[in-house]
């Protein structure tokens, strides 16, 4: 098992990555501003679930596939960026008032959860982090790989839940205030759509350059 200083170092690295604005944070913000705190927390749950899959893939060595097959990695990052860009464009085109996406009913929490998990799984930044950082904290002499991966996974999940959960709560409060102001809500919906689109384009560009 990793020592406490090692896990604290990993936490500091994960916290720095999670705090950087990206696809996951943009999706949580969008979900909170369109579905309130409930929608935002559902998005957080999906992203945390996606993070668990990332850790599982890394501990099983599956993430190496993206290192030896750059074409597969590039395809993943383009798919992830396109997916989030599509969400952003839906908001931009519809000018959705907060509380509904593209003029339709508010998305069910389970649907937001699934969408959050998919966003996390298609996030190229997560795979870059997994390839570059994760192997540095797995030591054969420290015990079973599964036990080390579990400890790392718990740190990752707790950090994501803490940071993104705070974003969801704050944005959910903003949604409650804007929901009674249709014009402001529509403008905020377009702004969130533009944010998602910008985050998708930046993630695709940075991921492609890294690959």
Protein Blocks (a to p, Z undefined) as FASTA:
>chain_A
ZZfklmmmmmmmmmmmmmpgcfklmmmmmmmmmnojmlmmmmmmmmmmmmmmmmmmmmno
mmmmmmmmmmlmmmmmmmmmmmmmmmmmmmmmnopaehiaehiacddfklmmmmmmmmmm
mmmklmmmmmmmmmmmccfknopfklmmmmmmmmmmmmmmmmmmmmmmmmmmmmmmmmmm
mklmmmmmmmmmmmmmmmmmmmmmmmmmmZZ
